[in-house]
Amino acid sequence: MREVLYKPLLTEKMNNLNEGLNKYGFVVDIHANKISIAKAIEEKFNVKVEDVNTIRYEGKMKTQFRKSGRFSGKTSRFKKAIVTLKEGQKIDLFEQVQ
């Protein structure tokens, strides 16, 4: 079975959503749906999920010019999920950091 959650999004914008609206962001598997994301969050953090919004990002073509020539490549595609928790629920993302 494929792992659904890859990593939490720790940005300034997500911190503002955490404090004000009780929303948390995660980078998830590109093939995961909203139901599987909600189940994975509930199992891992022991919280109740109210809503899940997903955003898919396609990879972009990038070109670099160097002394040795031109390099072309593509950034990886990914999927982002913004999870809203029920009132009174909280995820502490830094409790496992030592």
Secondary structure, 3 states (H helix, E strand, C coil): CCCCEEEECCCHHHHHHHHHHCEEEEEECCCCCHHHHHHHHHHHHCCCEEEEEEEEECCCEEEEEECCEEEEEECCCEEEEEEEECCCCCCCCCCCCC
